[in-house]
């Protein structure tokens, strides 16, 4: 509650009360008397100051949320688990420790038209679960009675575990300029006759966006265009034609997009450059207060490659040029109010642009592509192993003699699978392959044990995760009071190749 809204003489009161915040109710009553504030409002004012003044407000040494997955990333349908951490240096009165898990999409912007403004917004809730952990029920009040609602939590470290199975139809996390898809976990200390204390952590959800289900994803694509109106000083200068092609249009973050282009400059003009770009296109949908629907689009370049001049009457080729797809959000087929698409664009001076659609998912193309990737990684480790043996004079340590903790950690983090052309897992592993498997394990970063991903796609390599290409954003919302946890967050997306 805003003090100024509740009391007409708030400004005069604040000036006088700043010197009396730590004083007794009698002193506050004297100040209120000078400002003509009724006695019945003194308690409300006292509570407001306790929330504002750091010396008066109850402080917690630590109040945080720790997720079991250190990457804070979960696939839709997976179980999310963790614990609330509360560390106290002195006993505190806490009635309950509550937990809230929430996921929703939001869009918001202001539309200006002359001197008028229209606020557009919309939301799409996915889940909102609130739990009472009942952790405080094991402690009593000042008298030691556990039935006392004003429970006193003793000094020390307190851990409150939790778990929740996520819905299977969630879209991936997304943070954009005019909207977001955000998933948060809040822990709340509910205190008697005082303001609640809140800690918040955001986490990433990866929706199941399988590009194998799109028949266009594995097919090659091409586009061409020509400009027949190149003129200089009212004289025709010739034509410029551009052909762009890719071997497929379906990708996941981290993969290389291989493009081939042919530029024919049949004019008398020198073309300054040619530039290939990967662009993100986001469409936001929202409504005004009156219910009228509006859309807003935002386009961003996420990767580009540029080539130099093209001489008159000449041909220039982009041959198997590779551009890495950065860590970006996939398509959002399960979100109604935010749509994300991508394109590969080639622009040639003086303004000829050709474009191909790119599909970005979270499950890569399976089959031969995955097999080749695994075999390349296995061959690389074989070369490293031979080089290591030569360097050490043939005295390469066996896996059992390596750092035991390192191997155990690797085995618990990653599962290495090699498949044949039919997708079947190859089980015959000899001693040398075990050494290779150990090195493969060390290369991987985090594997999610018992994830829904390994259940749905048993032959799929374990992904690791990269922070969003766009970086961290502010996640504090209006009219929200959060004292602990994080105020900035960057989602992470799965990457299946180094």
C-alpha positions, 0 to 999 in steps of 0.5 A: 500500500502506498503511504501517499495514497492512504494519507493526504498528509503523507509528505509532511509525515515522511519528512517528520518520521524519518528521524523517528523510525527506530523509536517507540509507538509513543514517539510515532504517535507524537509525530502523527499528532503533529500531522493530524493522522488518526491513531488507528492508522499508526500500526499501518504506517509502522508496518510500511516502514518496517518493509522499507527500512533495511535495519528494521526488516527481518533479514535472512542469511540465505533464502534461495532455491537450488535445482537438482539439474545444475543447468536449470534446464528441463524438457517438457514432461520431465520431473523438476526437483530441487530444494529450498535453502534457508539459513538463519543466524537467529531464530525467526518467526515464520508461519509457513514456507510456500512454493509456487511453480508457474509458467505462462506466455505474455505479450505487451506493448504500447501503441502510439497514435498522435497524442493517444496511447493504446496498451496492448497485452495478452497472456497464455497460462500453462500451469500455476501450482502452489504448495504448502511445504508444511516444513514449519509444522515440525517446530513450535511457537514461543511456548514450544506448542506445535499447534501454535500458528506463530512458529519459530524456526531455529538457527541453522541451515534448513533444506526443504525438498520439492519435485513436480512433473511438468506438462508434456505440451509446454513451449520452449522458454523465450525472452523477447522485446515485446513478450516472453514465455517464462517459467519461474519457481518461487519460495515464500516465507509467510510471517505473522503480522508482517510482509512475506519474504520471497525468493525467485529462480527462473528455469528453462523449459525445452519444448519437444519440437521434432524437426523429423516430423516436418517433411520439408526439414530434410529436403534441399531447397533453392531460390533465385531472382534477377534484377532487370532494371540496372540503369546508370544515367538513363542507360541500361547497364545489364542484369544481375541474377542470384541463385541460393541453395541449401542441402536441407532446411531443418536444424537445431542450435549449434549446427552448421548451415551449408549454403551454395550461391551463384551470383552473375553480374552481367552488368557494367557496374561493380557490385560492392558486396554480397552478404548472407544472413540468418534472421529471426522473425518474431510475431507477437499478438495482443489485445487492447482493453476493448478487445481489438487484436493487434500484432507486432513483429520484430526482426533480428540478424543472428549470424552473417557472412560477407564477401567482397566486390564482384567485378562487371561481367563476372560470376561469383560463387559461394561454395559450401559456405558454412554458417553456425546457427547460434543458441536461439529459441526454436519454433513455438508451435504450442504458443498461441500469442508468440510465433518464431520463424527463421530465414536464410537471406542472401543480399547482393548490392544494389538490393537484390535479396533472396530468402529461404525458410529455416526450421529450428527445432529441439530434436535434430534429424535422426538416422544417418546424420546422428550416426555420422556425428557419433562416428566422427567424434569416436574417430577424433577420440581415437586419434587423440588416444593414439597421440597420447600413447605416442607422447607417453611412450606407450605407457597410456593408463587404463581407465581403471588407473585414471582418476577414479573420481573423474571417471565416476563423474563422467559415467554419471553425467553422460551416456555414450551411444554408438548406433549402426545405420539402422539406429540400433545401439552397438553393444560390443565394446572392447577395452580400447573402446572403453578408453574412447568412451571415457574420453567421449564422456569427458567432452560432454557437459551435462546429461539429464538422467532419466529425462523424457528425452532419453525415453522418447529418443533412445538413440539420440546423443545427450545434448549440452546447453548454451546460453541464449544468443541474446543474453540475460534480460530483466525478469522483475515484473510490475507490482512484484516484491522479490527480495532474494534470488535472481533478477536477470535470466538467460534461457539455455537451449540444447546443442548436439554438436561441439 
